[in-house]
Amino acid sequence: MRGSGLTDSGLTAQSEHTYKFNVKMTCSGCSGAVDRVLKKTEGVSSYDISLEKQEVIVKGTIPYDDLHAKIAKTGKEVISGTTVE
């Protein structure tokens, strides 16, 4: 359908974004919890977790608010987050 925002498969086309979150992580268990959640989150194409920088960079089509909620559900404090691109 022209102008509907739908692809040929009928799914809404979503562009990929890069998000950066500052997450309070104090040990490898903390970063591991975030890793486990991101690994099984639909719409996440890649991610990098830095315990040293307390930073999580995520690329994907998942909306920012949904991703923020997924990370917060691990019990880790999300100090800040932004859309990089």
Backbone atoms as SQL, in Angstrom:
CREATE TABLE atoms (id INTEGER PRIMARY KEY, chain TEXT, resi INTEGER, resn TEXT, atom TEXT, x REAL, y REAL, z REAL);
INSERT INTO atoms VALUES
  (1, 'A', 1, 'MET', 'N', 0.841, -1.174, 0.000),
  (2, 'A', 1, 'MET', 'CA', 0.000, 0.000, 0.000),
  (3, 'A', 1, 'MET', 'C', 0.884, 1.234, 0.000),
  (4, 'A', 2, 'ARG', 'N', 0.674, 2.067, -0.909),
  (5, 'A', 2, 'ARG', 'CA', 1.484, 3.269, -1.019),
  (6, 'A', 2, 'ARG', 'C', 1.167, 4.248, 0.113),
  (7, 'A', 3, 'GLY', 'N', 2.218, 4.736, 0.769),
  (8, 'A', 3, 'GLY', 'CA', 2.051, 5.735, 1.811),
  (9, 'A', 3, 'GLY', 'C', 1.550, 5.191, 3.142),
  (10, 'A', 4, 'SER', 'N', 1.427, 3.888, 3.270),
  (11, 'A', 4, 'SER', 'CA', 0.896, 3.326, 4.512),
  (12, 'A', 4, 'SER', 'C', 1.983, 3.050, 5.541),
  (13, 'A', 5, 'GLY', 'N', 3.261, 3.096, 5.131),
  (14, 'A', 5, 'GLY', 'CA', 4.350, 2.767, 6.043),
  (15, 'A', 5, 'GLY', 'C', 4.542, 1.271, 6.197),
  (16, 'A', 6, 'LEU', 'N', 3.858, 0.492, 5.374),
  (17, 'A', 6, 'LEU', 'CA', 3.979, -0.956, 5.450),
  (18, 'A', 6, 'LEU', 'C', 4.927, -1.461, 4.382),
  (19, 'A', 7, 'THR', 'N', 5.661, -2.494, 4.702),
  (20, 'A', 7, 'THR', 'CA', 6.526, -3.132, 3.724),
  (21, 'A', 7, 'THR', 'C', 5.707, -4.171, 2.978),
  (22, 'A', 8, 'ASP', 'N', 6.308, -4.831, 2.005),
  (23, 'A', 8, 'ASP', 'CA', 5.608, -5.862, 1.246),
  (24, 'A', 8, 'ASP', 'C', 5.124, -6.992, 2.139),
  (25, 'A', 9, 'SER', 'N', 5.823, -7.255, 3.225),
  (26, 'A', 9, 'SER', 'CA', 5.436, -8.347, 4.116),
  (27, 'A', 9, 'SER', 'C', 4.309, -7.941, 5.059),
  (28, 'A', 10, 'GLY', 'N', 3.916, -6.663, 5.021),
  (29, 'A', 10, 'GLY', 'CA', 2.830, -6.199, 5.866),
  (30, 'A', 10, 'GLY', 'C', 3.294, -5.677, 7.212),
  (31, 'A', 11, 'LEU', 'N', 4.580, -5.713, 7.476),
  (32, 'A', 11, 'LEU', 'CA', 5.105, -5.216, 8.737),
  (33, 'A', 11, 'LEU', 'C', 5.485, -3.751, 8.590),
  (34, 'A', 12, 'THR', 'N', 5.342, -3.006, 9.642),
  (35, 'A', 12, 'THR', 'CA', 5.720, -1.604, 9.611),
  (36, 'A', 12, 'THR', 'C', 7.240, -1.489, 9.498),
  (37, 'A', 13, 'ALA', 'N', 7.693, -0.676, 8.562),
  (38, 'A', 13, 'ALA', 'CA', 9.132, -0.467, 8.394),
  (39, 'A', 13, 'ALA', 'C', 9.623, 0.432, 9.524),
  (40, 'A', 14, 'GLN', 'N', 10.669, 0.003, 10.205),
  (41, 'A', 14, 'GLN', 'CA', 11.238, 0.788, 11.288),
  (42, 'A', 14, 'GLN', 'C', 12.715, 0.996, 10.997),
  (43, 'A', 15, 'SER', 'N', 13.170, 2.207, 11.238),
  (44, 'A', 15, 'SER', 'CA', 14.583, 2.464, 11.005),
  (45, 'A', 15, 'SER', 'C', 15.386, 2.095, 12.247),
  (46, 'A', 16, 'GLU', 'N', 16.643, 1.774, 12.018),
  (47, 'A', 16, 'GLU', 'CA', 17.521, 1.380, 13.112),
  (48, 'A', 16, 'GLU', 'C', 18.105, 2.624, 13.775),
  (49, 'A', 17, 'HIS', 'N', 18.204, 2.581, 15.084),
  (50, 'A', 17, 'HIS', 'CA', 18.769, 3.677, 15.864),
  (51, 'A', 17, 'HIS', 'C', 19.886, 3.140, 16.745),
  (52, 'A', 18, 'THR', 'N', 20.719, 4.057, 17.223),
  (53, 'A', 18, 'THR', 'CA', 21.739, 3.716, 18.205),
  (54, 'A', 18, 'THR', 'C', 21.422, 4.493, 19.477),
  (55, 'A', 19, 'TYR', 'N', 21.381, 3.766, 20.587),
  (56, 'A', 19, 'TYR', 'CA', 21.071, 4.367, 21.878),
  (57, 'A', 19, 'TYR', 'C', 22.253, 4.183, 22.821),
  (58, 'A', 20, 'LYS', 'N', 22.445, 5.161, 23.695),
  (59, 'A', 20, 'LYS', 'CA', 23.510, 5.085, 24.695),
  (60, 'A', 20, 'LYS', 'C', 22.882, 5.286, 26.070),
  (61, 'A', 21, 'PHE', 'N', 23.119, 4.326, 26.953),
  (62, 'A', 21, 'PHE', 'CA', 22.597, 4.395, 28.313),
  (63, 'A', 21, 'PHE', 'C', 23.748, 4.356, 29.310),
  (64, 'A', 22, 'ASN', 'N', 23.672, 5.194, 30.326),
  (65, 'A', 22, 'ASN', 'CA', 24.586, 5.109, 31.458),
  (66, 'A', 22, 'ASN', 'C', 23.847, 4.311, 32.521),
  (67, 'A', 23, 'VAL', 'N', 24.379, 3.136, 32.846),
  (68, 'A', 23, 'VAL', 'CA', 23.715, 2.205, 33.751),
  (69, 'A', 23, 'VAL', 'C', 24.640, 1.907, 34.926),
  (70, 'A', 24, 'LYS', 'N', 24.098, 2.003, 36.136),
  (71, 'A', 24, 'LYS', 'CA', 24.892, 1.733, 37.338),
  (72, 'A', 24, 'LYS', 'C', 25.116, 0.229, 37.452),
  (73, 'A', 25, 'MET', 'N', 26.350, -0.191, 37.155),
  (74, 'A', 25, 'MET', 'CA', 26.737, -1.603, 37.217),
  (75, 'A', 25, 'MET', 'C', 28.016, -1.686, 38.040),
  (76, 'A', 26, 'THR', 'N', 28.018, -2.535, 39.065),
  (77, 'A', 26, 'THR', 'CA', 29.173, -2.601, 39.962),
  (78, 'A', 26, 'THR', 'C', 29.999, -3.869, 39.813),
  (79, 'A', 27, 'CYS', 'N', 29.479, -4.850, 39.082),
  (80, 'A', 27, 'CYS', 'CA', 30.214, -6.110, 38.950),
  (81, 'A', 27, 'CYS', 'C', 29.828, -6.809, 37.643),
  (82, 'A', 28, 'SER', 'N', 30.507, -7.908, 37.353),
  (83, 'A', 28, 'SER', 'CA', 30.204, -8.642, 36.124),
  (84, 'A', 28, 'SER', 'C', 28.812, -9.270, 36.172),
  (85, 'A', 29, 'GLY', 'N', 28.290, -9.504, 37.368),
  (86, 'A', 29, 'GLY', 'CA', 26.921, -10.006, 37.490),
  (87, 'A', 29, 'GLY', 'C', 25.914, -8.974, 37.010),
  (88, 'A', 30, 'CYS', 'N', 26.200, -7.707, 37.300),
  (89, 'A', 30, 'CYS', 'CA', 25.328, -6.610, 36.859),
  (90, 'A', 30, 'CYS', 'C', 25.317, -6.511, 35.335),
  (91, 'A', 31, 'SER', 'N', 26.506, -6.490, 34.747),
  (92, 'A', 31, 'SER', 'CA', 26.583, -6.389, 33.288),
  (93, 'A', 31, 'SER', 'C', 26.036, -7.654, 32.645),
  (94, 'A', 32, 'GLY', 'N', 26.193, -8.791, 33.319),
  (95, 'A', 32, 'GLY', 'CA', 25.650, -10.050, 32.809),
  (96, 'A', 32, 'GLY', 'C', 24.136, -10.039, 32.760),
  (97, 'A', 33, 'ALA', 'N', 23.507, -9.410, 33.753),
  (98, 'A', 33, 'ALA', 'CA', 22.045, -9.309, 33.772),
  (99, 'A', 33, 'ALA', 'C', 21.554, -8.492, 32.579),
  (100, 'A', 34, 'VAL', 'N', 22.239, -7.389, 32.301),
  (101, 'A', 34, 'VAL', 'CA', 21.876, -6.552, 31.153),
  (102, 'A', 34, 'VAL', 'C', 22.101, -7.334, 29.859),
  (103, 'A', 35, 'ASP', 'N', 23.211, -8.050, 29.780),
  (104, 'A', 35, 'ASP', 'CA', 23.530, -8.866, 28.604),
  (105, 'A', 35, 'ASP', 'C', 22.429, -9.899, 28.338),
  (106, 'A', 36, 'ARG', 'N', 21.996, -10.595, 29.373),
  (107, 'A', 36, 'ARG', 'CA', 20.965, -11.631, 29.201),
  (108, 'A', 36, 'ARG', 'C', 19.660, -11.049, 28.674),
  (109, 'A', 37, 'VAL', 'N', 19.288, -9.869, 29.161),
  (110, 'A', 37, 'VAL', 'CA', 18.049, -9.236, 28.713),
  (111, 'A', 37, 'VAL', 'C', 18.167, -8.781, 27.260),
  (112, 'A', 38, 'LEU', 'N', 19.278, -8.123, 26.919),
  (113, 'A', 38, 'LEU', 'CA', 19.444, -7.615, 25.557),
  (114, 'A', 38, 'LEU', 'C', 19.542, -8.746, 24.546),
  (115, 'A', 39, 'LYS', 'N', 20.169, -9.849, 24.943),
  (116, 'A', 39, 'LYS', 'CA', 20.357, -11.000, 24.060),
  (117, 'A', 39, 'LYS', 'C', 19.021, -11.547, 23.551),
  (118, 'A', 40, 'LYS', 'N', 17.998, -11.486, 24.389),
  (119, 'A', 40, 'LYS', 'CA', 16.708, -12.053, 23.987),
  (120, 'A', 40, 'LYS', 'C', 15.643, -10.998, 23.680),
  (121, 'A', 41, 'THR', 'N', 16.057, -9.744, 23.515),
  (122, 'A', 41, 'THR', 'CA', 15.115, -8.674, 23.208),
  (123, 'A', 41, 'THR', 'C', 14.959, -8.514, 21.701),
  (124, 'A', 42, 'GLU', 'N', 13.733, -8.677, 21.239),
  (125, 'A', 42, 'GLU', 'CA', 13.435, -8.514, 19.817),
  (126, 'A', 42, 'GLU', 'C', 13.634, -7.052, 19.425),
  (127, 'A', 43, 'GLY', 'N', 14.238, -6.827, 18.276),
  (128, 'A', 43, 'GLY', 'CA', 14.476, -5.470, 17.796),
  (129, 'A', 43, 'GLY', 'C', 15.864, -4.952, 18.125),
  (130, 'A', 44, 'VAL', 'N', 16.670, -5.750, 18.838),
  (131, 'A', 44, 'VAL', 'CA', 18.054, -5.375, 19.144),
  (132, 'A', 44, 'VAL', 'C', 18.958, -6.120, 18.173),
  (133, 'A', 45, 'SER', 'N', 19.708, -5.370, 17.354),
  (134, 'A', 45, 'SER', 'CA', 20.583, -6.020, 16.370),
  (135, 'A', 45, 'SER', 'C', 22.003, -6.203, 16.900),
  (136, 'A', 46, 'SER', 'N', 22.468, -5.284, 17.752),
  (137, 'A', 46, 'SER', 'CA', 23.792, -5.426, 18.364),
  (138, 'A', 46, 'SER', 'C', 23.861, -4.540, 19.601),
  (139, 'A', 47, 'TYR', 'N', 24.818, -4.856, 20.464),
  (140, 'A', 47, 'TYR', 'CA', 24.999, -4.048, 21.668),
  (141, 'A', 47, 'TYR', 'C', 26.407, -4.237, 22.210),
  (142, 'A', 48, 'ASP', 'N', 26.829, -3.260, 23.009),
  (143, 'A', 48, 'ASP', 'CA', 28.131, -3.321, 23.665),
  (144, 'A', 48, 'ASP', 'C', 27.943, -2.840, 25.101),
  (145, 'A', 49, 'ILE', 'N', 28.405, -3.628, 26.046),
  (146, 'A', 49, 'ILE', 'CA', 28.279, -3.289, 27.460),
  (147, 'A', 49, 'ILE', 'C', 29.673, -3.055, 28.021),
  (148, 'A', 50, 'SER', 'N', 29.895, -1.877, 28.599),
  (149, 'A', 50, 'SER', 'CA', 31.179, -1.566, 29.227),
  (150, 'A', 50, 'SER', 'C', 30.957, -1.387, 30.727),
  (151, 'A', 51, 'LEU', 'N', 31.409, -2.372, 31.499),
  (152, 'A', 51, 'LEU', 'CA', 31.319, -2.279, 32.958),
  (153, 'A', 51, 'LEU', 'C', 32.200, -1.139, 33.461),
  (154, 'A', 52, 'GLU', 'N', 33.376, -0.999, 32.859),
  (155, 'A', 52, 'GLU', 'CA', 34.323, 0.046, 33.262),
  (156, 'A', 52, 'GLU', 'C', 33.726, 1.448, 33.099),
  (157, 'A', 53, 'LYS', 'N', 33.072, 1.690, 31.956),
  (158, 'A', 53, 'LYS', 'CA', 32.467, 3.004, 31.684),
  (159, 'A', 53, 'LYS', 'C', 31.039, 3.104, 32.216),
  (160, 'A', 54, 'GLN', 'N', 30.482, 1.964, 32.665),
  (161, 'A', 54, 'GLN', 'CA', 29.082, 1.872, 33.086),
  (162, 'A', 54, 'GLN', 'C', 28.172, 2.390, 31.972),
  (163, 'A', 55, 'GLU', 'N', 28.413, 1.842, 30.781),
  (164, 'A', 55, 'GLU', 'CA', 27.755, 2.318, 29.569),
  (165, 'A', 55, 'GLU', 'C', 27.239, 1.141, 28.749),
  (166, 'A', 56, 'VAL', 'N', 26.064, 1.315, 28.188),
  (167, 'A', 56, 'VAL', 'CA', 25.476, 0.306, 27.309),
  (168, 'A', 56, 'VAL', 'C', 25.102, 0.999, 26.005),
  (169, 'A', 57, 'ILE', 'N', 25.658, 0.525, 24.892),
  (170, 'A', 57, 'ILE', 'CA', 25.349, 1.050, 23.560),
  (171, 'A', 57, 'ILE', 'C', 24.536, -0.025, 22.844),
  (172, 'A', 58, 'VAL', 'N', 23.378, 0.364, 22.329),
  (173, 'A', 58, 'VAL', 'CA', 22.492, -0.601, 21.681),
  (174, 'A', 58, 'VAL', 'C', 22.085, -0.087, 20.310),
  (175, 'A', 59, 'LYS', 'N', 22.144, -0.975, 19.302),
  (176, 'A', 59, 'LYS', 'CA', 21.643, -0.668, 17.961),
  (177, 'A', 59, 'LYS', 'C', 20.440, -1.559, 17.712),
  (178, 'A', 60, 'GLY', 'N', 19.400, -0.960, 17.143),
  (179, 'A', 60, 'GLY', 'CA', 18.232, -1.766, 16.831),
  (180, 'A', 60, 'GLY', 'C', 17.038, -0.930, 16.427),
  (181, 'A', 61, 'THR', 'N', 15.958, -1.627, 16.160),
  (182, 'A', 61, 'THR', 'CA', 14.716, -0.975, 15.743),
  (183, 'A', 61, 'THR', 'C', 13.743, -0.813, 16.908),
  (184, 'A', 62, 'ILE', 'N', 14.087, -1.330, 18.073),
  (185, 'A', 62, 'ILE', 'CA', 13.231, -1.226, 19.248),
  (186, 'A', 62, 'ILE', 'C', 13.101, 0.245, 19.659),
  (187, 'A', 63, 'PRO', 'N', 11.905, 0.691, 20.025),
  (188, 'A', 63, 'PRO', 'CA', 11.740, 2.081, 20.472),
  (189, 'A', 63, 'PRO', 'C', 12.528, 2.362, 21.758),
  (190, 'A', 64, 'TYR', 'N', 12.988, 3.584, 21.901),
  (191, 'A', 64, 'TYR', 'CA', 13.800, 3.997, 23.050),
  (192, 'A', 64, 'TYR', 'C', 13.134, 3.640, 24.378),
  (193, 'A', 65, 'ASP', 'N', 11.867, 4.008, 24.544),
  (194, 'A', 65, 'ASP', 'CA', 11.178, 3.778, 25.820),
  (195, 'A', 65, 'ASP', 'C', 11.087, 2.297, 26.167),
  (196, 'A', 66, 'ASP', 'N', 10.861, 1.458, 25.172),
  (197, 'A', 66, 'ASP', 'CA', 10.792, 0.009, 25.404),
  (198, 'A', 66, 'ASP', 'C', 12.147, -0.528, 25.856),
  (199, 'A', 67, 'LEU', 'N', 13.201, -0.055, 25.206),
  (200, 'A', 67, 'LEU', 'CA', 14.551, -0.498, 25.553),
  (201, 'A', 67, 'LEU', 'C', 14.933, -0.029, 26.960),
  (202, 'A', 68, 'HIS', 'N', 14.631, 1.220, 27.267),
  (203, 'A', 68, 'HIS', 'CA', 14.897, 1.770, 28.601),
  (204, 'A', 68, 'HIS', 'C', 14.205, 0.908, 29.661),
  (205, 'A', 69, 'ALA', 'N', 12.960, 0.551, 29.428),
  (206, 'A', 69, 'ALA', 'CA', 12.195, -0.271, 30.374),
  (207, 'A', 69, 'ALA', 'C', 12.813, -1.658, 30.538),
  (208, 'A', 70, 'LYS', 'N', 13.279, -2.247, 29.429),
  (209, 'A', 70, 'LYS', 'CA', 13.903, -3.578, 29.485),
  (210, 'A', 70, 'LYS', 'C', 15.160, -3.550, 30.353),
  (211, 'A', 71, 'ILE', 'N', 15.991, -2.529, 30.168),
  (212, 'A', 71, 'ILE', 'CA', 17.221, -2.424, 30.955),
  (213, 'A', 71, 'ILE', 'C', 16.882, -2.167, 32.425),
  (214, 'A', 72, 'ALA', 'N', 15.928, -1.291, 32.684),
  (215, 'A', 72, 'ALA', 'CA', 15.536, -0.977, 34.060),
  (216, 'A', 72, 'ALA', 'C', 14.962, -2.200, 34.773),
  (217, 'A', 73, 'LYS', 'N', 14.312, -3.084, 34.023),
  (218, 'A', 73, 'LYS', 'CA', 13.721, -4.294, 34.610),
  (219, 'A', 73, 'LYS', 'C', 14.773, -5.234, 35.192),
  (220, 'A', 74, 'THR', 'N', 16.036, -5.062, 34.813),
  (221, 'A', 74, 'THR', 'CA', 17.102, -5.897, 35.372),
  (222, 'A', 74, 'THR', 'C', 17.387, -5.519, 36.822),
  (223, 'A', 75, 'GLY', 'N', 16.830, -4.390, 37.267),
  (224, 'A', 75, 'GLY', 'CA', 17.091, -3.913, 38.621),
  (225, 'A', 75, 'GLY', 'C', 18.264, -2.951, 38.694),
  (226, 'A', 76, 'LYS', 'N', 18.892, -2.709, 37.549),
  (227, 'A', 76, 'LYS', 'CA', 20.019, -1.779, 37.499),
  (228, 'A', 76, 'LYS', 'C', 19.481, -0.369, 37.265),
  (229, 'A', 77, 'GLU', 'N', 20.087, 0.603, 37.915),
  (230, 'A', 77, 'GLU', 'CA', 19.646, 1.989, 37.769),
  (231, 'A', 77, 'GLU', 'C', 20.126, 2.557, 36.433),
  (232, 'A', 78, 'VAL', 'N', 19.180, 3.034, 35.631),
  (233, 'A', 78, 'VAL', 'CA', 19.518, 3.701, 34.376),
  (234, 'A', 78, 'VAL', 'C', 19.659, 5.183, 34.717),
  (235, 'A', 79, 'ILE', 'N', 20.897, 5.650, 34.755),
  (236, 'A', 79, 'ILE', 'CA', 21.186, 7.024, 35.160),
  (237, 'A', 79, 'ILE', 'C', 20.758, 8.009, 34.080),
  (238, 'A', 80, 'SER', 'N', 21.063, 7.680, 32.830),
  (239, 'A', 80, 'SER', 'CA', 20.663, 8.530, 31.709),
  (240, 'A', 80, 'SER', 'C', 20.654, 7.701, 30.435),
  (241, 'A', 81, 'GLY', 'N', 20.015, 8.248, 29.432),
  (242, 'A', 81, 'GLY', 'CA', 19.967, 7.582, 28.138),
  (243, 'A', 81, 'GLY', 'C', 19.712, 8.593, 27.042),
  (244, 'A', 82, 'THR', 'N', 20.261, 8.328, 25.862),
  (245, 'A', 82, 'THR', 'CA', 20.056, 9.230, 24.738),
  (246, 'A', 82, 'THR', 'C', 20.083, 8.457, 23.431),
  (247, 'A', 83, 'THR', 'N', 19.481, 9.053, 22.429),
  (248, 'A', 83, 'THR', 'CA', 19.540, 8.501, 21.083),
  (249, 'A', 83, 'THR', 'C', 20.758, 9.111, 20.408),
  (250, 'A', 84, 'VAL', 'N', 21.690, 8.260, 19.969),
  (251, 'A', 84, 'VAL', 'CA', 22.927, 8.738, 19.354),
  (252, 'A', 84, 'VAL', 'C', 22.709, 9.036, 17.877),
  (253, 'A', 85, 'GLU', 'N', 21.997, 8.151, 17.178),
  (254, 'A', 85, 'GLU', 'CA', 21.692, 8.357, 15.754),
  (255, 'A', 85, 'GLU', 'C', 20.444, 7.623, 15.379);
